[in-house]
Amino acid sequence: MTFNFSTPFQIQAWAEDRTQTLLPRITPAQVTYSLPSLRALIKTTYLMTYRPDGNASFVFAETVEAEDFQGRRGLFITQGTGQFELNPYRAWGTFEVVKGTGMDGLAGIEGRGSFDTVPERVYHFEVDLDDMVEE
């Protein structure tokens, strides 16, 4: 069965290496988000490429660990790309679930998704849970 749903997210921690101050630059960042409605944490590793105007493009990988992801408990990994605008502040991106990374009740998950901070901070998931065993 395919599920399409959106859920708000909150930033829990943001650790970015800002030792290099000249632009353009590449900086790594470790970020943790929560998805309260799914009782989930997302641990993200970004590689940010800042341009001279202060905006950035980035690639990322995430571990999504949920207590209630459409009624299932487990984790999976995503990989994606995105953009960051400094003024006005906005970050958005798209991702794919990495096939074979689903664990526990999310074993077999496939799909994709996106996130955006405008007009509010929301993750959107389009995932297939057909072949998964329910807990």
N, C-alpha and C positions, 0 to 999 in steps of 0.2 A: 504494500500500500504506500502511496506517495503522500507525504505531508508537506504542505506549504504553510508556514507560519512565521510571524515576527514576534520578537521579544525585546524589551528594553535591556540595555546594559549599563553598568556603572564601572568606572575606572577604580581599581583597588590600589594599584601601585604602578609607578612609571619610573624606570631607571634607564636613562639614556646617557651614553658616553658623550659628553660635551667638551672634552679636553681640547679638541681641535676647533678653533673658532673661525678660521677663514672659510669663505664660501667660494666655489662649491666644495662640498665635503661628503663623506660617507660615514655614518655613525650607526653602531648597533644599539638596540634598545630591548629591554626585557619588560614586558607589561603584563599585568594581571587584571582581568575583567571579571565581574560577576554578572550572571544572568539570574536574578532573583526568582523569576517565575518558573525557571527550570531547576532551581537549586543547583546551579552549575558555576564552575570556575573555568575561565579560559586563560591559559598561560601562553603568551605570544612572544616570539622572537622576531623582531623587525630588523631589517637592514635598510636604513633610511639614506636616500641620496638627495641631499639638499642642493638646490640651485642658487645662483647669486641673488635671486629675488626673495629668498627665504622659504619658498615653497619646496615641496619634496615629492618624490616618487618613492615607493618602497615595495619590497618583497617581504613575505612573512610565512612563518609556519606556526601553527597553534595546536595545543592539546586541549580538547574540550572534554571536561569531566563533569557528568551530570548525575544527579540523584533522581531526576524526574524528566527525562527527555521523551516526551510523548508516552509517559508511563513506564519508561525503561531506565535502568541504572547502568552506567558504563562510561566508556571514553572512546574518542576517536581523534584523528589528527587531520588538520586541513593545511593546504598551502595556497597562497594567493598573492595578489598584487593590489596596490592602492595608490591614492594620491592624498596629499596634505596641502591645504591652502592656509596661509597665515592670516590674511585679511580679505574677506571675513573668515573667521576660523571655521574650517570644515575638513573632515577626514572621511574618506569613503574607499571601499574596495570590494573585490570579489574573491571567492575562494572555491576550491574543489575539495571534497573529502578524499583523502588519500586511500585508495582501495586497499583493503586488507588490514587497516589499522584499527578497526572497531574491536572493542573488547567487551567482555561480559554481556550484558543485555543489549549492547549496541554492535555486537559482532555482525558483520555483513552489511553494515550501513553503507550507502552510496549516495552521492548527490553533490550539491553545490549550495552556494549562498552568497550573501552580500552583507555589508554593514554601512551605515552612514551616521553622521552626527547631526545632520540637518534634515528635517526640522527638529528631530530629537534623536538621541542615541539609541539606535535599533539595529539588531541583528535579524536577518531574514534567512530562513533555512528552506530549501527544497530538497528533501531527502526521501529515499526509497527504503522502506523498512520491511518489504515483502518477505525476504528470505530469512528474516531474523527470528530467533526463538525468544518468545516472551518469558520474562522472569516470573 
